[in-house]
Amino acid sequence: MTSTYIRVYLIVAAIGLSSAAAQPPAKEPNAVPAAAIKPQPAQAPVAPPAPLPVLRVGMPAPAFKVAKWFKGAPVERLDVGKLYVVEFWATWCGPCKVSIPHLTELAHKHTGQVTFIGVSVWERPTEKTDDAIFALVEPFVTDMGDKMDYHVAADGIDRTMATNWMNAAGRNGIPCAFIVGRDGRIAWIGHPAAMDKVLEEVVAGTFDVQAEAKRQEIEWHKQQERLALEAPIRAALAAKDNKAVVEAIDRAMAVQPEMEASLMPVRFNALLQVDEPAGFAYLRALLEKGTFEKEPYTAYTAAMIVSRQAASLKNPDYPLLLAAMEKAKAAEQDNAAILVLYAELLSRVGGIDKAIEIQQMAIEKAEPLIGTRFPQAWLDTQKARLEEYKTKKN
């Protein structure tokens, strides 16, 4: 798949969708004729391969120096002979907050075996001082309470930890965890959600660090290739040249076919602007090859794209979109935004009774989240739409 950052950039730039991706501030280093539907031949890359990060799996862990501790006994250094998980997060990072309880579960599971340390990085205080960072971190840790039950510290305004760990490892997204082995070397780097099995093997002494180092090296080169392939897509989006967007995506998919899942929403959006029938033909091809069962978000995003462009489209294929949503099991989702899209499609194809049922379900799921996830105005709109459906039935 494409990098999370690029996927979010592309989708936001093309159709204005939001995402839970968590990235550092802009100062940090960086972390699609109606063209024919079949990908165009790839162009040979012109840039030389990017060098590997200076900090990689198998290398000695950097010096450990935080600015302040907020929970647990201070850890002055990472001792050889012990195992550590050093996880980087920030108070503004939604995905980090989601991952914290899972880290606590792992910390409890491996009590006495592994020391878990959460280090806040890339904080965004108004005043650029250590105290301003601490004023953000301390109440956050207090509010998390027992959900964040491991050692917690913060990086200072000098960003020592961010520079020596995250930047050195070429990591520009959080949450991100480093497992440090008993030999004092980095055994693994990745998202905390993917750490369970790896950590068990590291604890047991069966994890193959050399194989992991090679795997991550290969993935790094693929990621650099992805970034090079995505550059012309970003440029075409910035130029609002939809034909060029489609062509650039096609070239990227010809080199890395797995990128299609992430780039599909942008390609579909651009195709609709250039050749509406080609856009829906692309959607049908995805339906026929089972894409929406494997990647449900692509169906939801396609439905949102069409919903937002409904007034300008000449002949939107609502039955096709409904089929895509049903393959993605939209009715089983807890996300109220997905449910209202599903209800809208049902109403457009004559399934008004089902539309009323799903719209009501969406409202019930959204009401407890008003003021946090959904604004009141959005809920009012959905209630008005429910009444429209009921009127349409009568």
C-alpha positions as CSV (number, residue, x, y, z in Angstrom):
1,M,0.0,0.0,0.0
2,T,1.0,3.6,-0.3
3,S,2.4,5.4,2.7
4,T,-0.3,6.5,5.1
5,Y,0.9,10.1,4.8
6,I,0.7,10.1,1.0
7,R,-2.6,8.3,0.9
8,V,-4.1,10.9,3.3
9,Y,-2.6,13.8,1.3
10,L,-3.9,12.5,-1.9
11,I,-7.4,11.9,-0.6
12,V,-7.6,15.2,1.2
13,A,-6.3,17.1,-1.8
14,A,-8.6,15.4,-4.2
15,I,-11.9,15.2,-2.3
16,G,-11.5,16.8,1.0
17,L,-11.9,13.7,3.2
18,S,-10.5,13.6,6.7
19,S,-8.3,10.9,8.2
20,A,-6.8,9.7,11.4
21,A,-3.3,9.7,10.2
22,A,-0.9,11.3,12.6
23,Q,2.1,13.1,11.3
24,P,4.7,15.5,12.7
25,P,4.5,19.3,12.2
26,A,5.5,20.7,8.8
27,K,9.0,21.3,10.1
28,E,9.6,17.6,10.4
29,P,11.1,15.8,7.3
30,N,8.7,13.9,5.1
31,A,7.8,11.1,6.3
32,V,-3.9,10.0,-7.8
33,P,-8.9,10.3,-20.9
34,A,-10.7,9.8,-20.1
35,A,-7.6,7.8,-19.8
36,A,-7.8,4.1,-20.5
37,I,-8.6,2.1,-17.4
38,K,-5.7,-0.2,-17.8
39,P,-2.5,1.2,-16.2
40,Q,-0.1,2.8,-18.6
41,P,3.5,1.6,-18.9
42,A,5.7,2.8,-16.1
43,Q,8.4,5.4,-16.7
44,A,11.9,4.7,-15.5
45,P,12.7,6.6,-12.3
46,V,15.2,9.4,-12.7
47,A,16.2,9.9,-9.1
48,P,18.9,7.7,-7.5
49,P,17.8,5.4,-4.7
50,A,17.5,7.2,-1.3
51,P,20.1,6.2,1.3
52,L,19.0,3.9,4.0
53,P,18.2,5.5,7.4
54,V,21.1,5.9,9.7
55,L,19.3,4.0,12.4
56,R,18.0,0.5,11.5
57,V,17.0,-2.8,12.9
58,G,20.1,-4.6,14.2
59,M,22.0,-1.4,15.1
60,P,22.7,-0.2,18.7
61,A,19.9,1.7,20.3
62,P,20.7,5.5,20.5
63,A,21.3,7.2,23.8
64,F,18.1,7.5,25.9
65,K,17.6,11.1,27.2
66,V,14.2,12.5,27.8
67,A,13.3,15.9,29.2
68,K,10.8,14.9,32.0
69,W,9.1,11.9,33.4
70,F,5.4,11.9,34.1
71,K,4.7,8.3,35.1
72,G,6.7,5.4,36.5
73,A,10.2,5.4,37.9
74,P,12.6,7.3,35.6
75,V,14.7,5.2,33.3
76,E,18.1,6.8,33.1
77,R,19.5,4.4,30.4
78,L,18.6,1.3,28.5
79,D,20.7,-1.4,30.2
80,V,22.1,-4.4,28.3
81,G,20.5,-7.6,29.4
82,K,17.0,-6.1,29.6
83,L,14.2,-5.7,27.1
84,Y,12.6,-2.4,26.3
85,V,9.7,-1.0,24.2
86,V,10.2,2.7,23.4
87,E,7.0,4.0,21.9
88,F,6.6,7.5,20.5
89,W,3.4,9.4,20.6
90,A,1.9,12.9,21.0
91,T,-1.1,14.5,22.8
92,W,-2.5,15.7,19.5
93,C,-2.3,12.3,17.8
94,G,-5.6,10.5,17.6
95,P,-4.2,7.1,16.6
96,C,-1.7,7.3,19.5
97,K,-4.6,7.7,22.0
98,V,-6.3,4.7,20.4
99,S,-3.1,2.6,20.7
100,I,-2.3,3.5,24.4
101,P,-4.7,0.9,26.0
102,H,-3.2,-1.8,23.8
103,L,0.3,-0.9,25.0
104,T,-0.9,-1.1,28.5
105,E,-2.3,-4.6,27.9
106,L,1.1,-5.6,26.5
107,A,2.9,-4.0,29.4
108,H,0.8,-6.0,31.9
109,K,1.2,-9.2,29.9
110,H,5.0,-8.8,29.9
111,T,5.4,-7.5,33.5
112,G,8.9,-8.3,34.7
113,Q,10.1,-9.2,31.2
114,V,9.9,-5.9,29.2
115,T,10.0,-2.2,30.3
116,F,7.5,-0.1,28.3
117,I,8.3,3.6,27.9
118,G,6.0,6.0,26.1
119,V,7.8,9.2,24.9
120,S,5.9,12.2,23.8
121,V,7.4,13.8,20.7
122,W,6.6,16.6,18.2
123,E,4.3,18.4,20.6
124,R,2.9,21.7,19.4
125,P,3.0,24.2,22.3
126,T,2.3,27.9,21.6
127,E,5.4,28.8,23.5
128,K,8.5,27.0,22.3
129,T,9.7,25.9,25.8
130,D,10.1,22.7,27.7
131,D,7.5,23.9,30.3
132,A,5.0,24.5,27.5
133,I,5.4,20.9,26.3
134,F,5.1,19.6,29.9
135,A,1.9,21.6,30.3
136,L,0.4,19.7,27.4
137,V,1.7,16.2,28.4
138,E,1.0,16.2,32.1
139,P,-2.9,16.6,32.0
140,F,-3.1,14.2,29.1
141,V,-1.3,11.5,31.1
142,T,-3.4,12.3,34.1
143,D,-6.7,12.0,32.1
144,M,-5.6,8.7,30.6
145,G,-5.2,7.2,34.1
146,D,-4.9,3.5,34.2
147,K,-5.3,3.2,30.5
148,M,-1.7,4.5,30.2
149,D,-0.1,2.2,32.8
150,Y,3.6,2.2,31.9
151,H,6.5,4.6,32.1
152,V,5.8,7.9,30.4
153,A,8.1,10.8,29.5
154,A,8.4,13.7,27.1
155,D,10.9,14.9,24.7
156,G,12.1,18.5,25.2
157,I,11.9,21.5,22.9
158,D,15.3,20.5,21.5
159,R,13.8,17.3,20.2
160,T,16.6,15.1,21.2
161,M,14.6,11.8,21.2
162,A,12.7,12.7,18.0
163,T,16.0,13.4,16.2
164,N,18.1,10.5,17.5
165,W,15.4,7.9,17.3
166,M,12.5,8.8,14.9
167,N,14.3,11.0,12.4
168,A,17.4,8.8,12.4
169,A,15.2,5.8,11.6
170,G,13.4,7.6,8.8
171,R,10.1,7.4,10.7
172,N,7.8,10.4,10.3
173,G,4.5,9.0,11.6
174,I,3.3,8.2,15.1
175,P,2.6,6.0,17.0
176,C,5.8,4.2,16.4
177,A,7.5,1.6,18.6
178,F,11.1,0.4,18.9
179,I,11.9,-2.9,20.5
180,V,15.3,-2.9,22.1
181,G,16.8,-6.4,22.6
182,R,18.9,-7.7,25.5
183,D,22.0,-7.0,23.4
184,G,21.1,-3.3,23.4
185,R,20.3,-3.3,19.7
186,I,17.1,-2.4,17.9
187,A,15.2,-5.6,17.3
188,W,12.2,-4.2,15.5
189,I,10.5,-0.9,14.5
190,G,6.9,-0.4,13.6
191,H,3.3,0.4,14.6
192,P,2.4,-0.8,18.1
193,A,-0.6,-2.6,16.8
194,A,1.7,-5.0,14.8
195,M,4.0,-5.7,17.7
196,D,2.3,-8.5,19.7
197,K,3.7,-11.6,18.0
198,V,7.1,-10.0,17.5
199,L,7.4,-9.0,21.1
200,E,6.5,-12.6,22.2
201,E,9.3,-13.9,20.0
202,V,11.8,-11.3,21.3
203,V,11.0,-12.2,24.9
204,A,11.4,-15.9,24.0
205,G,14.7,-15.3,22.2
206,T,13.4,-16.8,19.0
207,F,13.0,-13.6,16.9
208,D,15.2,-13.4,13.8
209,V,16.6,-9.9,14.0
210,Q,18.8,-10.3,10.9
211,A,15.8,-11.5,8.8
212,E,13.8,-8.5,10.1
213,A,16.6,-6.1,9.3
214,K,16.6,-7.4,5.7
215,R,12.8,-7.3,5.4
216,Q,12.7,-3.7,6.6
217,E,15.5,-2.7,4.3
218,I,13.5,-4.1,1.3
219,E,10.4,-2.3,2.5
220,W,12.4,0.9,2.9
221,H,13.4,0.7,-0.8
222,K,9.9,0.0,-1.8
223,Q,8.7,2.9,0.2
224,Q,11.2,5.2,-1.5
225,E,10.0,3.9,-4.9
226,R,6.4,4.6,-3.8
227,L,7.3,8.2,-2.8
228,A,8.9,8.7,-6.3
229,L,5.8,7.3,-8.0
230,E,3.5,9.5,-5.9
231,A,5.3,12.7,-6.6
232,P,3.8,13.3,-10.1
233,I,0.3,12.4,-8.6
234,R,0.7,15.1,-6.0
235,A,1.9,17.5,-8.7
236,A,-1.1,16.7,-10.9
237,L,-3.5,17.2,-8.0
238,A,-1.9,20.6,-7.2
239,A,-2.4,21.6,-10.8
240,K,-6.0,20.3,-10.8
241,D,-5.2,18.3,-13.9
242,N,-7.5,15.3,-13.5
243,K,-6.3,13.6,-16.7
244,A,-2.7,13.8,-15.5
245,V,-3.8,12.5,-12.1
246,V,-5.3,9.3,-13.7
247,E,-2.2,8.8,-15.9
248,A,0.2,9.2,-13.0
249,I,-1.7,6.8,-10.9
250,D,-1.8,4.3,-13.7
251,R,2.0,4.5,-14.1
252,A,2.4,4.0,-10.3
253,M,0.1,1.0,-10.3
254,A,2.0,-0.6,-13.2
255,V,5.1,-0.6,-11.0
256,Q,3.4,-1.4,-7.7
257,P,-0.1,-2.9,-8.3
258,E,-0.7,-3.0,-4.5
259,M,-0.9,0.7,-4.5
260,E,-4.4,0.6,-6.2
261,A,-6.2,0.0,-2.9
262,S,-5.0,3.3,-1.5
263,L,-5.1,5.3,-4.8
264,M,-8.5,4.0,-5.9
265,P,-10.5,6.9,-4.4
266,V,-8.3,9.5,-6.1
267,R,-8.4,7.7,-9.4
268,F,-12.2,7.3,-9.3
269,N,-12.6,11.0,-8.3
270,A,-10.4,12.2,-11.2
271,L,-12.0,9.9,-13.7
272,L,-15.4,11.3,-12.9
273,Q,-14.2,14.7,-13.8
274,V,-12.7,13.6,-17.1
275,D,-15.0,10.9,-18.3
276,E,-18.0,10.0,-16.0
277,P,-18.8,6.7,-17.8
278,A,-15.2,5.6,-17.5
279,G,-15.3,6.4,-13.8
280,F,-18.2,4.1,-13.2
281,A,-16.8,1.5,-15.5
282,Y,-13.7,1.5,-13.2
283,L,-15.9,1.1,-10.2
284,R,-17.7,-1.9,-11.8
285,A,-14.3,-3.5,-12.6
286,L,-13.4,-3.2,-8.9
287,L,-16.7,-4.7,-7.9
288,E,-16.3,-7.7,-10.2
289,K,-12.8,-8.5,-8.9
290,G,-13.9,-8.4,-5.2
291,T,-12.1,-5.2,-4.2
292,F,-14.8,-4.0,-1.9
293,E,-14.8,-7.1,0.2
294,K,-11.1,-6.8,0.7
295,E,-10.9,-3.0,1.1
296,P,-14.3,-1.8,2.4
297,Y,-13.1,1.8,2.8
298,T,-12.9,2.1,-1.0
299,A,-16.6,1.5,-1.3
300,Y,-17.4,4.0,1.4
301,T,-15.1,6.6,-0.1
302,A,-16.5,6.1,-3.6
303,A,-20.0,6.6,-2.2
304,M,-18.9,9.9,-0.5
305,I,-17.3,11.1,-3.7
306,V,-20.5,10.6,-5.7
307,S,-22.7,12.0,-2.9
308,R,-20.6,15.2,-2.9
309,Q,-20.7,15.5,-6.7
310,A,-24.3,14.4,-7.2
311,A,-25.5,17.7,-8.5
312,S,-22.8,17.9,-11.2
313,L,-22.9,14.2,-12.4
314,K,-25.0,13.5,-15.5
315,N,-25.8,9.8,-14.9
316,P,-24.5,8.5,-11.6
317,D,-24.8,4.7,-11.3
318,Y,-26.4,4.5,-7.9
319,P,-27.3,0.7,-8.1
320,L,-23.6,0.1,-8.7
321,L,-22.6,2.1,-5.7
322,L,-25.2,0.4,-3.6
323,A,-23.8,-3.0,-4.6
324,A,-20.3,-1.8,-3.7
325,M,-21.5,-0.7,-0.3
326,E,-23.3,-4.0,0.4
327,K,-20.2,-5.9,-0.6
328,A,-18.4,-3.8,2.0
329,K,-21.1,-4.7,4.5
330,A,-22.0,-1.1,5.2
331,A,-25.1,-2.0,7.2
332,E,-22.9,-3.7,9.8
333,Q,-20.8,-0.6,10.4
334,D,-20.9,1.4,13.6
335,N,-19.7,4.6,11.8
336,A,-22.8,6.8,11.5
337,A,-21.2,8.6,8.5
338,I,-21.0,5.4,6.6
339,L,-24.6,4.5,7.5
340,V,-26.0,7.8,6.2
341,L,-24.2,7.2,2.9
342,Y,-25.7,3.8,2.7
343,A,-29.2,5.1,3.5
344,E,-28.8,7.8,0.8
345,L,-28.1,5.2,-1.8
346,L,-31.0,3.0,-0.7
347,S,-33.3,6.0,-1.0
348,R,-32.1,6.7,-4.5
349,V,-32.7,3.2,-5.8
350,G,-36.2,2.8,-4.3
351,G,-35.3,1.0,-1.0
352,I,-37.0,3.7,1.1
353,D,-38.1,1.4,4.0
354,K,-34.5,0.2,4.4
355,A,-33.2,3.7,4.0
356,I,-35.4,4.9,6.9
357,E,-34.2,2.0,9.0
358,I,-30.5,2.7,8.3
359,Q,-30.9,6.5,8.7
360,Q,-32.5,6.0,12.1
361,M,-29.7,3.6,13.1
362,A,-27.1,6.2,12.0
363,I,-28.8,8.9,14.1
364,E,-28.9,6.7,17.2
365,K,-25.2,5.9,16.9
366,A,-24.2,9.5,16.3
367,E,-26.2,11.1,19.1
368,P,-23.8,10.1,21.9
369,L,-20.9,11.5,19.9
370,I,-22.2,14.9,19.3
371,G,-19.7,17.5,20.3
372,T,-16.8,15.1,20.0
373,R,-16.9,13.3,16.7
374,F,-20.0,14.9,15.0
375,P,-21.2,18.5,15.2
376,Q,-24.8,19.2,16.1
377,A,-25.5,20.7,12.7
378,W,-24.6,17.4,11.1
379,L,-27.0,15.6,13.3
380,D,-29.8,18.1,12.5
381,T,-29.2,17.6,8.8
382,Q,-29.5,13.8,9.2
383,K,-32.7,14.1,11.2
384,A,-34.1,16.4,8.5
385,R,-33.1,13.8,5.9
386,L,-34.8,11.1,7.9
387,E,-38.1,13.1,7.7
388,E,-37.5,13.5,3.9
389,Y,-37.3,9.7,3.6
390,K,-40.5,9.3,5.6
391,T,-42.3,11.8,3.4
392,K,-41.0,10.1,0.3
393,K,-42.4,6.8,1.6
394,N,-45.8,8.4,2.1
